[in-house]
């Protein structure tokens, strides 16, 4: 049963402007530790890809927060929600701390799609209530 649906579109230029204004502090606020390491590596090698990586993670977390109905209110925080990847490359939501406990207690699972194209990053998230057998 669908619990919630969330979508978000993010202007990559806006993320670039935030990075210029606030420096790495902006990325440290939005990204979990694993994402931050990936962002730093991509940014060092291909700065434009680093910005797009950050924009897709920002967009995915916004879409997830909408799908669970919390927005950016506790226990939902930027760093408690991580966007990982399966070996196939499929993006997945990885939760930490109180957000993970809240999500599991409600018996939820998430499905995520993320894309980017030059100036925009977009994400779509469906959260389902796991049916007891």
HELIX and SHEET records of a PDB file:
HELIX    1   1 UNK A   12  UNK A   22  1                                  11    
HELIX    2   2 UNK A   24  UNK A   30  1                                   7    
HELIX    3   3 UNK A   33  UNK A   45  1                                  13    
HELIX    4   4 UNK A   47  UNK A   67  1                                  21    
HELIX    5   5 UNK A   97  UNK A  105  1                                   9    
SHEET    1   A 3 UNK A   2  UNK A  11  0                                        
SHEET    2   A 3 UNK A 120  UNK A 129 -1                                        
SHEET    3   A 3 UNK A 108  UNK A 117 -1                                        
SHEET    1   B 2 UNK A  81  UNK A  85  0                                        
SHEET    2   B 2 UNK A  91  UNK A  95 -1                                        
END                                                                             
